[in-house]
Amino acid sequence: MRTPTIEASPREHAVRGRPRTSRVATVSRVLELIDQQHWPLRLADLCRVTGISERTLRTIIKEQFDLGPSRYLRLRRLQMLHDALQRASPYDTTVAAISARLGYAHGGRMASEYHELFGEYPSQTLGHPFAQATDESTASDIFATLPEAGPDPSREPH
């Protein structure tokens, strides 16, 4: 005679390891943290807050943005600086004040990276009366697929 098998419900199984979250949810949380502008923000901070390993975070960022996380953070922070400088009045603030708010400690290095990315120095952006569009390929091309649109759900593995 066969003994009836009793299957345990999914709730009765012991949970092992870290709780699973989707890659899209993880990237959304990372972007949220970045946009809160608690700079300087390090990869270790993102790992701690999201509860995932550095290796997993590196993999997710690379899959979603085709950039390493450090490069992504550097470019995102420069884009945030650019946006803040475009919105600011040169009569009410300085490049140093805005860049300090975003955690820049080395003005020379920041200005060099900024110039390389945007083709002008931060003081020039702050001095523009209006945001000027250019025909050249600039950082806006790089960021067309980055945080503004959010993570691409079609890239998440099924």
Secondary structure, 3 states (H helix, E strand, C coil): CCCCCCCCCHHHCCCCCCCCCCHHHHHHHHHHHHHCCCCCCCHHHHHHHHCCCHHHHHHHHHHHHCCCHHHHHHHHHHHHHHHHHHHCCCCCCCHHHHHHHCCCCCHHHHHHHHHHHHCCCHHHHHHCCCCCCCCCCCHHHHHHHCCCCCCCHHHCCC
